[in-house]
């Protein structure tokens, strides 16, 4: 299957809205940044977002706190960086899953995207917590929304390969379906550490049924 919509999402440059003080140009800097974000995810899993401080991240990453500040000016910027890192890791996993499965329908494609989200919740440190909105100030929320909207555009592009719409109204419907699925996944993982299987099935089925209903109404 053509995964160009997802690849375009990974290639997006958020330079104008990013909170990175310095974008890594060298391999060592890139690895330092990834280490910071990975450690931040581990801390979130252990103590929640409240446990994330630049000092704790630097300590756990075994680097000077100045290195953390070299990339992120404050804690809010760090949280947005973690969200970017997590969603891009998830999209990379989606590309791998779609390439392996070669889906033949939009339903199968949406199922793979949903199931990969479950896998990311189970395996990627900190990913589960990024499904909750924790950015309170208006500027950070706008940046979060920009990234979320770009992801929805990518999903719409994937589904459009099977003849589904790509207009603004349909984008809104797909956004609702994704939120429905995520809400049910949150319930599933609140119920069981690895996710309650019945609720995970509902996370997939309810969202697809919703999209089917919206398609029939067009």
N, C-alpha and C positions, 0 to 999 in steps of 0.2 A: 504494500500500500504506500501511496505517496504521503510522506510525513513532513513535507515542506512547511505547512502552517506551524507545526510545532518547532521545527528548526528555525523558522523566522522569529519565533518568540525567544528562543535561546540567543539569537543574534542581536536582539534589540539593544540599543544603546540608550541607557537612562542618564547620560552624562549631565544633562541640564537639571534633572531632578534628583540625582543620586546624592547621598550624604557622605560618600567616600571623600576624604580629604585628598587621598592619593590613589589613583587607579594603578594596580600593580602592572609593571611593564616587564619585569624580569621574573624568571621562574622562582627564585628564592622568595621574592615578595609575594608572588601568587600563592606559594605554599604557606607562607606565614598568615596570609589572609584566610585561606581555607582552614588552617589550624585554629585560628581565632573563632571562626564561625562554627566549626565542628564542636569545639569545647563549649561554646555558648549553648549549642543544642543539647549537649550532655547535661549541663547545669539546669537548663529548663526542665528536662525530664526528671531530674532529681528533686528540684526545689521549686519549680514553677518560675514564671517570669520575674517574680520579686527577688529571686536569688541571684539574678544576673547583675553584677557590677563590673566595671572595667578592671578594678583591682583583682576580683576573684577570677575573671577570665584570664588576666595576665599571669596570675599565679598558676592556674591549672594548665595553661598553655606553655608554661616555663619560658616566659619572655618578659622583657621589661615593659612596664605599663606604658611607657612612651611609644612602644611599638603599636599598641592598641590604639592610642590616641593619634598615631600617624595615619591610621585609616579612618577612624570614627571619632568625630568631635565630642560626642556625648552618648549617653545610654540609649536614647531614642533612635539615634542614627544606627547604633549597633543592632537594635531590635529590627529595624527595617532591613538591615543587611542580612540578618538571619533569615527573614522572610524570603528575600530574594534568593538566597543560597538554597533554601529548602525547596521552593517551588521549582527552581531550575533543576535541582536533583530529581525531583518528581517527574518533570517533563522529560528528562533524559531517560528515566526508567520507562515512561510511556512509549517513547520512540523505540526502545529495545523490545518492549512487549508487542507493539504493533508490527514491527518488522518480523518478529518470530511467528506471530499468529496469522498475519495476512488476512484480516477480517474481510468479509464479503457483504456486510450490511452496516447501516448506521447504528443499529441496535447493538451489534457485536462490538463495534468500535467504542460506543459509549460504555458498554460493560467492561471492556478492557481498561478504559480510562478510570472507571470507578474501582475496579479490582486492584489496579496499580496504586491507587490512592490508599487502599487498605494495606497493601504490602509496604508502602512507604511509612504508614503509621506504625507498623510493626517493626520495621528494620532501620529507619533513618533517625538517629538521635535528634530529639527536639522537633521533629516534623509534626507530631501529633498536636503539639501546643500551638503551632503556627496556624492551625485551623480556627483559632480564636482571635478576634480582633482586640488588640491591646493598645493600639496607638490612639491616644486621646486627643492630642492637639490637632487643629484643623489642617495645618500644613502637612503633617505626617500622614493624616488620613487621606489627603489628596494623592500623595505619592503611593500609598497602599492601593487606592482605587485605580490608579493608572496601571499598576502591575496586574491587578485583578482583571481589569477590562481587557488588557492585552492577552491574558490567558484565555478569557472567554472567546475573544476573536479567533484565537488559534483553534479552539475546540469547534467553533462554528465552521471554520475552514476545513477541518477534518471531516465533519459530518456532511459538508456540502458535496463531497466527492460521490455521495450516493443520492444526489438530487435534492437535498434539503435546502431550505432558503438561506440567504445571507444578509437579509435586511435588518434594520435596527430593531424592529418588533420581535423578530425571531431571536436575535441576540439576547434580548431581555428574557425571553422564554427559556433559553438555554441557561442563562444565569440563574433563573429560579430553579431549574432542574438540578444544577450543580449544588446550590445551597440546600435543597431538599435532601440530596444524597449525603452531603456533609453533616447535616443535622442528625440524620439517622445513624451515620457512622459514629458521631460523638456519643449518642445514646448507647450504641453497641459497645464502645470501648469504655464507657462508664460502667456498664454492666459486667463486663469480663475483661481481664487484662489483654487478651488477644482478640477481643471483639466477639460479641454474641452473634452466632451464625445466623439465627433467624432475623435479627435486626440488620445484619449485613446484607442478607438477601433482600430485605425490604429497601435498603439504601439503593440497591440497583433497580429493583422492580418498580418502586414508586416513581422514581425519576423518569424511567423510560415510559411508563404509563402516562405520566403527565405530558411528556413530549408527544406521544402518540395522539393524545386528546387534543393538544394544541394544533397539531398538523391537520387533524380531521376537521377542525373548526375554521381553517383558512379557506 
